[in-house]
């Protein structure tokens, strides 16, 4: 529908057993990288991808997604990360991110940290982030995406009801229905022409401010801070 | 490599290629020579010229998408720290004392 997969490089953050990664490959991505902190989950992910008759163009990396978010700390304000700053993960880039991040119930803010990492990965070339989040955080998430993470669009594509079985020790109920939104965030293309421009034009700073301003204009969301 | 040498020109390299006729001349495959020239090549300029060539793209495709490091390690050029690769999965997790 948006042409975010065919011919595009895709990263799946917190990929777990790799189902979304495989899905992205089936949708036409020629290069998918799934990242997870759980080695056992990645073993299962490899097995899952081996089930397909044709080998899927999916690779997995054992890494902490939150370290990607951390390393972008200096670029979240929307200004210069193309040059020196950006931390050790600054070379990591892709066209599209897909993820089913932790909902941030246990570790507050984990969902936003994943989103921060995701927007960081598609920044530069401009790209889309598909992500699942609890519906109860909708207004907050939209505000964060548009104002803080430099997204130009933040749209809920679908509402899902998600039957979350008790998987962790801290889950008290056997299972619980939670309402979940499928989001599509768009990170605009950064003006990459600037570094190669001959010196003396000197309007880089002004350009960055302008793009920050654009993000503010779009943030006319309804302010209903719904609790859980 | 060739560059524009007109007085006062600062960015006279690499020259853009305006092709009207391209021919292929067979040459002996010499791995030693290739290894010798490898670090000396102006890669950005070379790629600019090679990107449209079908057989280059096939070799590029092979090296980029078909060659996988299955077992081994990735080494940090500064610290020598080895990030092990097992079953094709690089382990980039740090120990607590490395964070």
Interface residues (C-beta under 8 A of the other chain):
Chain A: X30 X31 X37 X39 X42 X43 X46 X57 X59 X60 X61 X62 X63 X64 X67
Chain B: X65 X68 X87 X88 X89 X90 X91 X92 X93 X94
